[in-house]
Amino acid sequence: MGREQRANAERRAAIRKMACEITGRAVDDGQLIAIGFASMIEFAYPDWQKMPRENLDELRTVFFAGAQHLFGSVCNILSDEEEPTEQDMLRMSLIARELEAFIDEWKARHGITDPDIGYHGPPETKQ
């Protein structure tokens, strides 16, 4: 592995570590979706402070509704088994693919080429 590849791998590992810490704290504080919404607003609407309150409220409603739909759906489709079944894993994989396709489409539309923007699954492990 060359120096640039090592640097990129180290960058990705640092990003994953930071994301896991932030996500863990947000979940523990009961603020995961709120943090996601705040991040989305900051990134997608740099002048959000000038946005009319009703527009911001509508965006928050849409964001939380999407989160509620996904969470409720996942809770409903998973089996009652203690351990995830093969079908559970397949369904989660299909959801992940759908979300990755959205991010890929969104990045292409906005000319974003940074491979670290968007979720690309858990870190690979050596086996």
C-alpha positions as CSV (number, residue, x, y, z in Angstrom):
1,M,0.0,0.0,0.0
2,G,1.4,3.3,-1.1
3,R,1.7,6.4,1.1
4,E,-1.3,8.1,-0.4
5,Q,-3.5,5.0,0.0
6,R,-2.3,4.7,3.7
7,A,-3.1,8.4,4.2
8,N,-6.6,7.8,2.7
9,A,-7.1,4.7,4.8
10,E,-6.0,6.6,8.0
11,R,-8.3,9.5,7.1
12,R,-11.3,7.1,6.6
13,A,-10.5,5.3,9.9
14,A,-10.3,8.7,11.7
15,I,-13.6,9.8,10.2
16,R,-15.3,6.5,11.1
17,K,-14.0,6.8,14.7
18,M,-15.2,10.3,15.1
19,A,-18.6,9.5,13.5
20,C,-19.0,6.5,15.9
21,E,-18.2,8.7,18.9
22,I,-20.6,11.5,17.8
23,T,-23.3,9.0,16.9
24,G,-22.9,7.1,20.2
25,R,-23.2,10.3,22.2
26,A,-26.2,11.5,20.2
27,V,-28.0,8.2,20.8
28,D,-27.1,8.2,24.5
29,D,-28.5,11.7,24.7
30,G,-31.7,10.8,22.8
31,Q,-30.7,13.2,20.0
32,L,-29.6,11.1,17.1
33,I,-32.2,12.3,14.6
34,A,-32.0,15.9,15.9
35,I,-28.2,15.9,15.3
36,G,-28.8,14.4,11.8
37,F,-31.3,17.1,11.0
38,A,-29.0,19.9,12.3
39,S,-26.1,18.5,10.2
40,M,-28.3,18.3,7.1
41,I,-29.6,21.8,7.5
42,E,-26.1,23.2,8.0
43,F,-24.7,21.4,5.0
44,A,-27.6,21.8,2.6
45,Y,-28.8,25.3,3.6
46,P,-25.7,27.4,4.6
47,D,-28.0,30.5,5.1
48,W,-30.5,28.5,7.1
49,Q,-30.5,31.3,9.8
50,K,-32.3,33.5,7.3
51,M,-34.9,30.9,6.4
52,P,-38.5,31.6,7.5
53,R,-39.3,29.6,10.6
54,E,-42.2,27.8,8.9
55,N,-39.8,26.5,6.2
56,L,-37.4,25.2,8.7
57,D,-40.3,23.5,10.6
58,E,-41.5,21.9,7.4
59,L,-38.0,20.6,6.6
60,R,-37.7,19.2,10.2
61,T,-41.1,17.5,9.8
62,V,-40.1,15.9,6.6
63,F,-36.7,14.8,8.0
64,F,-38.2,13.3,11.2
65,A,-41.0,11.7,9.2
66,G,-38.5,9.9,7.0
67,A,-36.6,8.8,10.1
68,Q,-39.8,7.6,11.7
69,H,-40.8,5.7,8.5
70,L,-37.5,3.9,8.3
71,F,-37.3,3.1,12.0
72,G,-40.9,1.8,12.1
73,S,-40.4,-0.2,9.0
74,V,-37.2,-1.8,10.3
75,C,-38.8,-2.7,13.6
76,N,-41.7,-4.3,11.7
77,I,-39.7,-6.3,9.2
78,L,-37.1,-7.8,11.6
79,S,-37.9,-11.3,12.8
80,D,-38.6,-12.0,16.5
81,E,-35.5,-14.2,16.8
82,E,-32.8,-13.2,19.2
83,E,-30.2,-13.3,16.6
84,P,-30.6,-11.7,13.1
85,T,-31.8,-14.2,10.5
86,E,-30.5,-14.4,7.0
87,Q,-33.7,-12.7,5.8
88,D,-33.1,-9.9,8.3
89,M,-29.6,-9.4,7.0
90,L,-30.8,-9.4,3.4
91,R,-33.5,-6.8,4.2
92,M,-31.0,-4.5,6.0
93,S,-28.6,-4.9,3.1
94,L,-31.3,-3.9,0.6
95,I,-32.2,-0.8,2.7
96,A,-28.5,0.1,2.8
97,R,-28.2,-0.3,-1.0
98,E,-31.3,1.9,-1.5
99,L,-29.8,4.6,0.8
100,E,-26.4,4.4,-0.9
101,A,-28.0,4.7,-4.3
102,F,-29.6,7.9,-3.1
103,I,-26.3,9.3,-1.8
104,D,-24.6,8.4,-5.0
105,E,-27.3,10.1,-7.1
106,W,-27.2,13.1,-4.8
107,K,-23.4,13.4,-5.0
108,A,-23.5,13.1,-8.8
109,R,-26.1,15.8,-9.1
110,H,-24.0,18.1,-6.9
111,G,-20.7,17.3,-8.4
112,I,-19.3,15.8,-5.2
113,T,-16.5,13.3,-5.7
114,D,-15.2,12.9,-2.1
115,P,-15.6,9.2,-1.4
116,D,-15.9,9.9,2.4
117,I,-19.2,11.7,2.0
118,G,-22.0,9.2,2.6
119,Y,-22.2,5.9,4.4
120,H,-20.3,3.0,3.0
121,G,-21.0,0.3,5.5
122,P,-19.0,-0.8,8.5
123,P,-15.2,-0.8,8.4
124,E,-13.8,-3.9,6.7
125,T,-12.2,-6.4,8.9
126,K,-9.2,-8.7,8.1
127,Q,-10.1,-12.3,8.2
